[in-house]
Amino acid sequence: MSGSGGTNTGTGGVSAGTGSSIAGSAGGSSAQGGSGGRSQTGGSGGVASAGRSGASGGSAVGECAPPTSYANLFVTVSGKTQADSDQKVATAWSTLFNPSGSGTIFFNGPGADESYVKDIYNNDVRSEGMSYGMMAAVQLDHQTEFDRLWTWVKKHMANGTGEIRWSCQTSGSGCASGGAPDGEEYMATALIFASHRWGDSTGPAKIAYSTEAKWVLDVVRTKYFNTQYHLIKFVSNSNNVDPSYVLPAFYKVWACFDTENAAFWTEAVTAGRAYMQKVVDGNGVCPYQASFTATNPQAANSDSLRCVVNLMMDWYLFGEDPWQKDTYAPKFGAYSSSRNNGGAAVGCNATLGFALPASSGKPFVDKLWSTGIPSGNYWDGVLYMLGMLHVSGNFRTW
């Protein structure tokens, strides 16, 4: 569900047992595999090998094992030091997610054990912002903030109807009646990573992360997926797709975690990749919404910015769809080179550095480095933060 950094684009609409995980053994998952030891040159980030075909994110071993290393494009492409990169990311977090800071989008309350990410422009709380905050927290090892965000979601957004409400007032009241799966997709994945990184019931809120992840995955699978086309719907009762909700990399993670439904998620991987090849226009731009057959596209909006980071994440983590590197990245990179402005676009577009040659990818990575932290700006802030996680090598499949 689209957030807004100065535009009002929000709309309405969002248990089985766990198995092997992306961070565990390769056995038990039927997720579609890579090339099993064949290496392939990736983009400017480097080469991956062994178990996944070659994206630029580092090496991996086994179908459900995470990469053994993650490329830091600030170092490999822009020539910064690791220490400078670490400080850059830490400053972004402390600026945007410090409840006492002047540029924060992260606030405490209403309860003593909960916090929320605020859409400053619309003066409300959105499920996608909560999910991005959770993802940043788990990737940067901020368990207390993670637990406080999920506690807010469970208290106010999880309304007992099987969906997580996409919008609430900052008081936790006045919530929308339905959900939107872009928030749930990130929430589920962040909860899986939290379970792997920290272990269940280890944080201040004693959350059984894996159990919560399974609940959210069941919501996504049973309410938000069209079973004919194996595509994520815009909202639970819609007959169309917001392409920025299509996240094949996450479906790969889910197939390894939710082994009972691994075949379902593997179908979603295949369908999602094929859909993105059809739905982008001649410049690689995603429409806001389109039909399940990628027809009747609506004009691009602020949601559309997310498509590039979704595709590049799939490429550098798994490297199974050469179209992402060979066709999409050059096409969208050429189009975006003169339109790369604002924290949201700059954060997302910097991930092109994982697929483009260094000479073409460097301007996008450098632009993220030189762009100021979008203090007090919700949409620019959360997507800037996501871009920083990916480009700095801090986005990991725990």
C-alpha positions as CSV (number, residue, x, y, z in Angstrom):
1,M,0.0,0.0,0.0
2,S,1.6,3.1,-1.1
3,G,3.0,5.6,1.3
4,S,3.5,9.2,0.5
5,G,6.4,11.6,0.8
6,G,4.3,14.6,-0.1
7,T,1.7,12.8,-2.2
8,N,-1.5,11.2,-0.9
9,T,-1.6,7.7,-2.6
10,G,-2.8,5.3,0.1
11,T,-5.6,2.9,-0.7
12,G,-7.4,0.0,1.0
13,G,-7.3,-3.5,0.7
14,V,-5.0,-6.8,3.0
15,S,-0.9,-22.3,10.3
16,A,1.1,-24.5,9.1
17,G,4.2,-25.9,10.7
18,T,7.6,-24.6,9.8
19,G,10.2,-26.5,7.9
20,S,13.7,-25.9,6.8
21,S,14.7,-22.3,6.4
22,I,16.8,-20.1,4.2
23,A,19.3,-20.0,7.1
24,G,19.2,-23.7,7.7
25,S,19.7,-26.9,5.8
26,A,18.9,-27.3,2.1
27,G,16.8,-30.4,2.7
28,G,13.0,-30.3,2.8
29,S,12.4,-27.5,0.4
30,S,11.1,-27.9,-3.1
31,A,12.0,-24.3,-4.1
32,Q,13.4,-24.0,-7.6
33,G,17.1,-24.2,-7.6
34,G,20.0,-22.4,-9.1
35,S,22.8,-23.9,-11.2
36,G,24.3,-26.1,-8.4
37,G,27.9,-25.0,-8.5
38,R,28.1,-23.3,-11.8
39,S,29.4,-19.8,-11.4
40,Q,28.3,-16.9,-13.6
41,T,29.5,-13.3,-13.7
42,G,27.1,-10.9,-12.1
43,G,26.9,-7.1,-12.2
44,S,29.3,-4.7,-10.6
45,G,29.0,-6.3,-7.2
46,G,31.0,-9.4,-8.0
47,V,30.2,-13.1,-8.6
48,A,28.1,-15.7,-6.8
49,S,28.6,-19.4,-7.1
50,A,27.7,-22.8,-5.8
51,G,24.0,-23.5,-5.3
52,R,22.6,-20.4,-6.9
53,S,23.3,-19.1,-10.4
54,G,25.5,-16.1,-10.4
55,A,24.3,-12.9,-9.2
56,S,26.6,-10.2,-7.7
57,G,25.7,-10.7,-4.0
58,G,28.4,-13.2,-3.0
59,S,28.7,-17.0,-2.8
60,A,26.1,-19.4,-1.5
61,V,26.0,-23.1,-0.7
62,G,22.9,-25.2,-1.0
63,E,19.4,-24.4,-2.2
64,C,18.2,-23.0,1.1
65,A,21.5,-21.7,2.5
66,P,22.1,-18.0,2.5
67,P,25.0,-16.4,0.6
68,T,28.3,-16.7,2.5
69,S,29.0,-13.0,1.7
70,Y,27.2,-10.0,0.5
71,A,28.7,-7.3,-1.8
72,N,29.0,-3.8,-0.4
73,L,28.6,-1.6,-3.5
74,F,29.8,1.5,-1.6
75,V,33.1,-0.3,-1.2
76,T,33.4,-2.3,-4.5
77,V,31.8,0.3,-6.8
78,S,32.2,3.7,-5.1
79,G,35.5,3.1,-3.5
80,K,34.5,3.9,0.1
81,T,35.9,2.2,3.1
82,Q,33.9,-0.4,5.1
83,A,34.2,1.8,8.2
84,D,32.7,4.8,6.3
85,S,29.9,2.6,4.9
86,D,29.1,1.2,8.4
87,Q,28.9,4.8,9.8
88,K,26.7,5.9,6.9
89,V,24.2,3.2,7.6
90,A,24.3,3.7,11.3
91,T,23.7,7.4,10.9
92,A,20.7,6.8,8.6
93,W,19.2,4.5,11.2
94,S,19.8,6.8,14.1
95,T,18.3,9.8,12.2
96,L,15.2,8.1,11.0
97,F,14.5,5.6,13.8
98,N,15.3,7.6,17.0
99,P,12.1,8.6,18.7
100,S,13.7,11.6,20.3
101,G,15.4,12.9,17.1
102,S,14.2,15.9,15.2
103,G,14.2,14.0,11.8
104,T,12.6,10.7,13.1
105,I,9.8,8.8,11.5
106,F,9.7,6.4,14.5
107,F,7.7,7.2,17.5
108,N,6.8,5.5,20.8
109,G,3.3,4.8,22.0
110,P,0.5,4.7,22.7
111,G,1.4,1.8,25.0
112,A,4.7,1.7,26.9
113,D,5.8,-1.4,24.9
114,E,5.1,-0.3,21.4
115,S,6.3,2.0,18.6
116,Y,5.2,3.0,15.1
117,V,6.6,4.4,11.9
118,K,4.6,7.5,11.0
119,D,3.5,8.6,7.5
120,I,4.3,12.3,8.3
121,Y,2.4,13.7,5.3
122,N,-0.8,11.8,6.0
123,N,-0.4,11.8,9.8
124,D,-1.2,8.0,10.1
125,V,0.5,4.6,10.4
126,R,0.7,2.4,7.3
127,S,1.4,-1.3,7.2
128,E,4.1,-1.0,4.7
129,G,6.0,1.5,6.8
130,M,5.7,-0.8,9.8
131,S,7.1,-3.7,7.7
132,Y,10.0,-1.6,6.4
133,G,10.9,-0.6,9.9
134,M,10.8,-4.2,11.0
135,M,13.1,-5.2,8.1
136,A,15.6,-2.5,8.9
137,A,15.5,-3.4,12.6
138,V,16.3,-7.1,12.0
139,Q,18.9,-6.4,9.4
140,L,20.7,-4.0,11.7
141,D,20.2,-6.1,14.9
142,H,17.8,-3.8,16.7
143,Q,15.7,-6.3,18.4
144,T,14.0,-4.0,20.9
145,E,12.7,-1.7,18.1
146,F,11.6,-4.7,16.1
147,D,9.6,-6.1,19.0
148,R,8.0,-2.7,19.7
149,L,6.9,-2.4,16.0
150,W,5.4,-5.9,15.9
151,T,3.7,-5.3,19.2
152,W,2.0,-2.2,17.7
153,V,0.9,-4.2,14.6
154,K,-0.6,-7.0,16.7
155,K,-2.4,-4.6,19.1
156,H,-3.9,-2.3,16.5
157,M,-3.6,-3.6,12.9
158,A,-4.3,-7.3,13.3
159,N,-8.1,-6.9,13.5
160,G,-9.2,-10.5,13.8
161,T,-10.6,-10.7,10.3
162,G,-7.6,-12.5,8.8
163,E,-6.0,-9.3,7.4
164,I,-3.6,-6.7,8.8
165,R,-5.2,-3.3,8.4
166,W,-3.2,-1.1,6.1
167,S,-3.8,2.2,7.9
168,C,-4.5,3.3,11.5
169,Q,-4.3,6.6,13.3
170,T,-1.2,7.1,15.5
171,S,-3.4,6.4,18.5
172,G,-4.0,2.9,17.2
173,S,-7.7,3.7,16.5
174,G,-9.6,4.7,13.4
175,C,-8.1,1.8,11.3
176,A,-9.0,0.9,7.8
177,S,-11.2,-2.2,7.5
178,G,-8.9,-4.2,5.3
179,G,-5.3,-4.8,4.5
180,A,-2.7,-4.6,1.7
181,P,-0.2,-7.3,1.0
182,D,2.9,-5.2,0.5
183,G,3.0,-4.7,4.2
184,E,2.3,-8.3,5.0
185,E,5.0,-9.6,2.6
186,Y,7.7,-7.6,4.3
187,M,6.3,-8.4,7.8
188,A,6.4,-12.2,7.1
189,T,9.9,-12.1,5.7
190,A,11.2,-9.9,8.6
191,L,9.6,-12.3,11.1
192,I,11.3,-15.2,9.4
193,F,14.7,-13.4,9.5
194,A,14.1,-12.5,13.2
195,S,13.4,-16.1,14.1
196,H,16.7,-17.2,12.4
197,R,18.8,-14.3,13.6
198,W,17.7,-14.1,17.2
199,G,15.6,-17.2,17.9
200,D,12.0,-17.3,19.1
201,S,11.0,-15.7,22.3
202,T,14.4,-14.1,22.9
203,G,13.6,-10.4,22.8
204,P,11.9,-8.1,25.3
205,A,8.4,-9.0,24.1
206,K,9.2,-12.7,24.0
207,I,7.7,-13.0,20.5
208,A,7.6,-16.5,18.8
209,Y,8.8,-15.0,15.5
210,S,8.4,-18.2,13.5
211,T,4.8,-18.8,14.7
212,E,3.9,-15.2,13.8
213,A,5.6,-15.5,10.4
214,K,3.5,-18.6,9.6
215,W,0.4,-16.8,10.5
216,V,1.2,-13.9,8.2
217,L,2.2,-16.2,5.4
218,D,-1.1,-18.0,5.7
219,V,-2.9,-14.7,5.4
220,V,-0.9,-13.8,2.3
221,R,-1.4,-17.2,0.7
222,T,-5.1,-17.6,1.4
223,K,-6.3,-14.1,1.0
224,Y,-4.0,-12.3,-1.4
225,F,-2.9,-14.7,-4.0
226,N,-4.8,-15.4,-7.2
227,T,-4.5,-19.1,-7.6
228,Q,-5.1,-19.1,-11.3
229,Y,-2.2,-16.8,-12.2
230,H,-0.2,-17.4,-9.0
231,L,0.2,-13.6,-8.5
232,I,-0.3,-11.3,-5.6
233,K,-3.4,-9.2,-5.7
234,F,-3.6,-5.5,-5.0
235,V,-6.1,-6.1,-2.2
236,S,-7.9,-9.3,-1.1
237,N,-11.0,-8.7,-3.2
238,S,-9.4,-7.2,-6.3
239,N,-8.8,-8.6,-9.8
240,N,-5.6,-6.8,-10.5
241,V,-1.9,-6.5,-9.5
242,D,0.2,-3.7,-8.1
243,P,3.5,-4.9,-9.7
244,S,5.5,-3.3,-6.9
245,Y,4.0,-6.0,-4.6
246,V,5.6,-8.8,-6.7
247,L,8.6,-10.1,-4.7
248,P,10.1,-13.3,-6.1
249,A,13.1,-13.1,-3.8
250,F,10.8,-13.3,-0.8
251,Y,8.8,-16.2,-2.2
252,K,12.1,-18.1,-2.5
253,V,12.7,-17.5,1.2
254,W,9.2,-18.5,2.0
255,A,9.5,-21.8,0.1
256,C,12.4,-22.8,2.3
257,F,10.7,-21.7,5.5
258,D,7.1,-22.8,4.8
259,T,8.0,-26.2,3.4
260,E,4.4,-27.5,3.6
261,N,3.5,-24.9,0.9
262,A,6.8,-24.8,-0.9
263,A,5.3,-25.8,-4.2
264,F,2.8,-22.9,-4.0
265,W,5.6,-20.4,-3.3
266,T,7.8,-21.9,-6.1
267,E,4.9,-21.3,-8.5
268,A,4.7,-17.7,-7.3
269,V,8.4,-17.3,-8.0
270,T,8.0,-18.4,-11.6
271,A,4.8,-16.5,-12.2
272,G,6.1,-13.3,-10.6
273,R,9.3,-13.3,-12.7
274,A,7.3,-13.9,-15.9
275,Y,4.8,-11.2,-15.0
276,M,7.4,-8.5,-14.5
277,Q,8.9,-9.2,-17.9
278,K,5.5,-8.5,-19.4
279,V,4.2,-5.6,-17.3
280,V,7.1,-3.1,-17.5
281,D,7.0,-0.6,-20.4
282,G,9.6,0.1,-23.0
283,N,11.7,2.1,-20.4
284,G,11.4,-0.6,-17.7
285,V,8.8,1.5,-15.7
286,C,6.2,-0.3,-13.7
287,P,2.6,0.7,-13.9
288,Y,0.7,1.5,-10.6
289,Q,-1.7,-1.4,-11.3
290,A,-2.4,-3.8,-14.2
291,S,-4.5,-6.9,-14.9
292,F,-3.3,-10.4,-14.1
293,T,-2.3,-10.7,-17.8
294,A,-0.3,-7.5,-17.6
295,T,-2.8,-5.5,-19.6
296,N,-4.7,-2.3,-18.9
297,P,-1.8,-0.6,-17.1
298,Q,-2.4,2.4,-14.9
299,A,0.1,5.3,-14.9
300,A,3.1,4.9,-12.7
301,N,3.0,6.4,-9.3
302,S,5.1,6.4,-6.0
303,D,4.5,2.6,-5.6
304,S,6.2,2.0,-8.9
305,L,9.6,3.2,-7.5
306,R,9.8,-0.1,-5.6
307,C,9.9,-2.4,-8.7
308,V,13.6,-1.8,-9.3
309,V,14.7,-2.8,-5.8
310,N,12.5,-5.9,-6.0
311,L,14.0,-7.0,-9.2
312,M,17.6,-6.2,-8.3
313,M,17.1,-8.0,-4.9
314,D,16.0,-11.1,-6.8
315,W,18.9,-10.8,-9.1
316,Y,21.7,-10.3,-6.6
317,L,20.4,-12.9,-4.1
318,F,19.4,-15.6,-6.5
319,G,20.5,-14.7,-10.1
320,E,18.1,-17.1,-11.8
321,D,16.4,-14.6,-14.2
322,P,19.0,-13.2,-16.7
323,W,16.3,-10.8,-18.0
324,Q,16.7,-8.8,-14.8
325,K,20.4,-8.1,-15.5
326,D,20.6,-8.2,-19.3
327,T,17.4,-6.5,-20.3
328,Y,15.7,-4.7,-17.5
329,A,18.7,-3.1,-15.7
330,P,20.2,-1.4,-18.8
331,K,16.8,-0.3,-20.0
332,F,15.6,1.2,-16.7
333,G,19.1,2.5,-15.9
334,A,19.2,4.5,-19.1
335,Y,15.7,5.9,-18.5
336,S,16.4,6.7,-14.8
337,S,19.8,8.3,-15.3
338,S,18.3,11.7,-15.7
339,R,15.4,11.1,-13.3
340,N,17.2,9.9,-10.3
341,N,16.0,12.4,-7.7
342,G,14.5,12.2,-4.2
343,G,15.4,9.9,-1.4
344,A,12.9,7.2,-2.5
345,A,14.0,7.0,-6.1
346,V,17.7,7.3,-5.2
347,G,17.5,4.6,-2.6
348,C,15.8,2.1,-4.9
349,N,17.7,3.0,-8.1
350,A,21.1,2.5,-6.4
351,T,20.4,-1.2,-6.4
352,L,20.9,-1.1,-10.2
353,G,24.6,-1.3,-9.3
354,F,24.2,-5.0,-8.6
355,A,23.4,-5.7,-12.3
356,L,25.0,-2.9,-14.4
357,P,28.6,-2.8,-15.3
358,A,30.6,-0.7,-12.8
359,S,30.8,2.2,-15.2
360,S,27.1,2.4,-15.5
361,G,26.1,1.5,-12.0
362,K,28.5,3.8,-10.2
363,P,26.5,7.0,-10.8
364,F,23.5,5.4,-9.1
365,V,25.5,4.1,-6.1
366,D,27.4,7.4,-5.8
367,K,24.1,9.4,-5.9
368,L,22.8,7.4,-2.9
369,W,26.0,8.1,-1.0
370,S,25.8,11.8,-1.6
371,T,22.1,12.2,-1.0
372,G,21.2,13.6,2.4
373,I,19.1,11.5,4.8
374,P,15.5,12.4,4.1
375,S,14.8,13.5,7.7
376,G,11.1,13.6,8.7
377,N,10.1,12.3,5.3
378,Y,8.2,9.0,5.5
379,W,8.2,7.6,2.0
380,D,11.6,8.9,1.0
381,G,12.9,7.8,4.4
382,V,11.8,4.2,4.3
383,L,12.9,3.6,0.7
384,Y,16.2,5.4,1.3
385,M,16.8,3.1,4.3
386,L,16.0,0.0,2.3
387,G,18.4,1.1,-0.5
388,M,21.1,1.7,2.1
389,L,20.6,-1.8,3.5
390,H,20.9,-3.4,0.1
391,V,23.8,-1.4,-1.3
392,S,25.9,-1.6,1.9
393,G,25.6,-5.4,2.0
394,N,23.4,-5.3,5.2
395,F,20.3,-6.9,3.6
396,R,20.8,-10.5,4.3
397,T,18.6,-13.7,4.0
398,W,19.0,-14.8,7.6
